[in-house]
Amino acid sequence: MIASELAIATSNLTKQFERHIAVNKLELEVQPGEVYGLIGPNGAGKTTLMRMLAAVEEPTTGEIHIYGDRLLTDNSHPRLKQKLGYLPDDFPLYEDLNVWDYLDYFARLYHLRLPHRRRRIQEVLELVQLTSKKNSNIKTLSRGMKQRLSLARTILHDPLLLLLDEPVSGLDPIARMQFREVIRILQSVGMTVLISSHVLSDLAELCTSVGIMELGSLVESTSLKDLYERLSHQQIIIKTLGDLNQLQQELKGFPNVEEWEIISHQNSLRVNFAGGDEESAKLLKHLIHKEIPIAEFHCTQEDLESIFLNLDHKQAS
């Protein structure tokens, strides 16, 4: 696809700090309206990439195009930068302000004028479910509320592209769920979202595509569906009411059974299985024929975290 039809298109994008190459000749393409998840260990280059996409960091070499226009860190093309919303993982909050005044301050920086400014602040407060807190001091908010407030500040100017660097770091499960719901709403109205996170279960629920970074390079960039089809193994959870050793003996040498892991507290096995539905049905039939007292036989797929760990292990070996 040509760059003008992409939300993000980078070419030979490189960032070098003295002798360290943080991002290495990276070619990234993100479709409009996608939620694109960026995965990788600490030091992989995710934050540096985000900073370059937000025009905070200047590339050493290479180009960035946002919706077909070239992005530069100088004062050129201010309308292009207005399409960006960037939430870094360390952006400070002015905790002595109340919620409304904080958003009003940034809305003025975005040159939003009355009455649109007031209406927009009300809209984002409703979106992030903080309307009831509009007169509260920021220092009294929970961590999850503060993060949603930071997101509200980031989308005040209604950007086309939202860049989120570890936005759910340190949040509890309920706060992460609330944050995910906001991202889904933003995607539904056409906003493109690039999000990095170490909480891969969240990315698996949110993302349409993922990119996996390793040592500054993009080693995978594909739709989540394609990633699962290519790299996710089928797994079968088998629980027996009988002897676990007997179950393992019956699995040895059976076609498509690759390896298994004992879930001892459940008297179960997690079996990596190379076959499809027909072959797994044959395995179940075999175990029943051998009078193994099966209490559970459940087929599933490896999750995104397992895929990432397996891929990372292959890269290291």
N, C-alpha and C positions, 0 to 999 in steps of 0.2 A: 504494500500500500504506500502511496506517495505521502510525503511529509505533511502536505497541506490538509490531508484527510485524517491526520492523527492528532490526539490530544498532546502527546509527547513523542518526539522523535530525536534521538541523539545519534551523533555520528563521530566515531573515533574519540569519544569523550574521555579525557585523561586529566587527572589531578595529581601532581607530584609535589611533595613537601621535602625539600632538600633531596635526600637519597631515597626517601620512602614514596612509593607509588600507591596512593590511596584508592584511586579509580583508574583502571587500565583499559584504554581503547574500548570503552563500553558502547554497545549498540542496543538501545532500548526503544521499544515501540509500545505505546499504550493507546488503545482505542478510546474514542470519546464515550463517556458514560460508564466506563469500567470502574470497578473497585479492584485495584491492582495491588497485591500484597508483595512486599519486599522482605525476603527472608535471608538470614545469614548470621554467623557468629559475630561477636564483638570484634571489631577491627576489620570487618569484611569490606567496609567502604560505604555502607548504607547512609550514614549521616552526611558524609561528604557529598555523596550523590544528591541527597535531598537539598543540601545547601546550595549546590550549583543549580539545581532546578528552580530554586527559589530566588536566584540571582543574588544570593548572599556571598557566595564563593565564586571566584572567577576560575574557569577551567585553565589548565596549562595548555592544552591543545584540544581541538575538537569543537563541535557545534551542538547547540540545543535549539530545537524548534518547538514552540508551543502553539498549537492550532495553526501551524503553517508559517508562523513568524519567528524569525531568529531572536533568541533571548540573549541580551548582553547585560553586563553588570553596570554599565555607565548610565547616564541619564537619558539615553535614547529610548524611544518607544514606551512612554509611561502608560499608555493604554494597555499594552501587553502585560505589564506588571500588575495592573489592576485586575487582571484575570486570575491572579494567583492568591491563594490563601495558604499560609505556612504556619504550622504549629510545631515548633521545635520541642524537644523533650525537657528543656530547661528554661522555658520562658517565664520570667517572674510575674507575679501578680502584685498589684498595689493594694496591700491588705488593709490599709487605713481607709480606703474608699468603700462606698457601698456598691452593690452590683450595678445599679442603674447608672451611677456617675462614672463607673469604670467603662462601661460600654459606650456611654455618651462621649467620653473623652476620645476613644478610638474612632467612633463614628465621625467626629469632627476632623480627626486626622485623615480619614478617608474622604473628606469633603462632602459628607452627606448633609443636606440642608433640611431645615424644617419645612413642612411637616413630615417629609419623608423620613428624616432621621428618627423621629419619635416612633413612627409606625414600624420602621425596620427593627429598632431595638425591641419593641413589643413582640414582633414576629420571632426573632431569634430566642428571646426569653421563653416564649411558648414552645418553640421547637425543642429546646434543651430542658424543658420542664423546670424552669427556675423563676417563673412569674411570681410565685408567692414569696420569693427571696429578693425581689428587686430593691427593697429598702434595707436589706441586711448588710452589715459589714462583711467584707470578703473573708476576714480572719475567722469569722464564726462558721464558715461553711465547711462541710466535710471534704475529704480529698476528692471524692467522686464529683461533688458539686463544683469544686474549683476547676476540675478538668473540663467539665461541661461548659463552664463559664469561659474558659480559655478557647474552647471550640466556638462558642457563640461570638467571641471577639474576632476569631479568624474568618468567620463567614459573614460578618456584618455587611461587607461590600458586595456580597453575592458573587463570589469568584466562580469561574468555570472549572478551575483546577484546584483541588485541595491536597496539600502535602502534609501528612501527619507522621511525625517521627516518634515512635514508641508512645502513642497517646494513652494506652491503658496500663502503662508500667506502674506497678504498686497498687492498682485498684482491686477491690474485692469483687467476687463474682457478680453481685447485684449491680455494682457500679459499671462493670464491664458490659453487662447485658444492656443497661440503659444507654451506654455509649454506642453500642452496636446498633441499637434501634435508631438513634439519630443518624448514623451513617447510612443506614438503609433508606431513610426518608430522603436524605440528600441525593443519593443515587437515583431514587425514583423521580426526582425533578430534573435529572439530566446532568448533575455535577459529576465530574471525573475525580476519583479519589486514588491517590497513591499513599499507601500506609505501610509502615514498617512496624514489626512487633515480634517479640519473642514468645508471645502467647499464641501458638500456632492453631490452637483450637478455635480462637476467635477469627483468625484469618480464614480458616476452612469454612466457617459459617458465612463470612462476609464476601469473600473475593470471587471474582469471575476469572481472574488470571493471577499467576504468581511469577515472581522472578527470584531465583536463588543466587546470592552473591557469595563468592569465595575469593579472598585475597584481591579484591578490587575488580574482579571479573564477574560477568554474568554467565553462570554455568548452565542455567536453565531459564527460559522465559516462554511460558506457554499458558494455555487455558487450564484451569483447575481440573476440568473434565479430562483433558488429554493427559495431564500429569498422572492422574489416578489410573487411567487405562494403561499407560506405559510402565509405570513404576510401582504401582500398588499391588502387592500380593494378596490373593484371597486367603483368608484365615478362617479356620473352623474351631469354634469352642466346643469341646466335647467333655461332658461331665458324666461320670459313672458312679453308680451306687455301690459298685464292687471294688475289685483290686485294681489300682492304677497301673501296676506293673503288667497285668494281663492285657489291659487296653493298649499299652505301649508295644507289647509283643505282637498284637494283631496289626498294628500300624507299620511295623518294620517290613519293608519290601513291598508295601501296597503301592500301586501306581499313583503318581502325582503327589504322594506325601513326601515333602522335602525335609522338614525338620519340625520339632515341636518344643514347646516350653511348658514346664509343669507349673500349674497354679495350685500349689499344694493346699492352701487353706480352703479351696473349693473342691478338692479332689477332681481337678479338671486339667485338660491339656489345651494349649493354644497351638494349633497345627497350621503351619504354612503349607498351602495346598495349591498346586499348579493347574488343577483341572477346573472345569466349569460346573454348571448345575447338574448335568447328567452324571459326571464322574463323582461328584460329592454324594449324589443319591446312591450310587453303587457302593460307596464307602459305608454309608449308613446301613444299607441292606446287608453288607458283609458283616458288620459288627453285630447286628441283630441276629444274623444266622449263627454267629459264633457265641450267642447267648451272653453278650456283654450287656449288663443292665444299664442302658443309656438313659440318663435323666435329662440331658440337654444336648442338642446338636444344632449349633447356631453358626451360620455362615456370615462373614463380614469381610470388610476390606481394611487393609492397613490405613491408618490415619495419616494426616499430613506430617505430623511430628516424626512418625516412623519412616516415612519416605525421605524426609530431610536428613535424619540421622544415618540412614542407609547410604544416601548419596554422599554425605560428608565423609563417611567411613571409606567409601570407594575412592574419593578424591585424595584422602590421606594415604591410602595403601599403594 
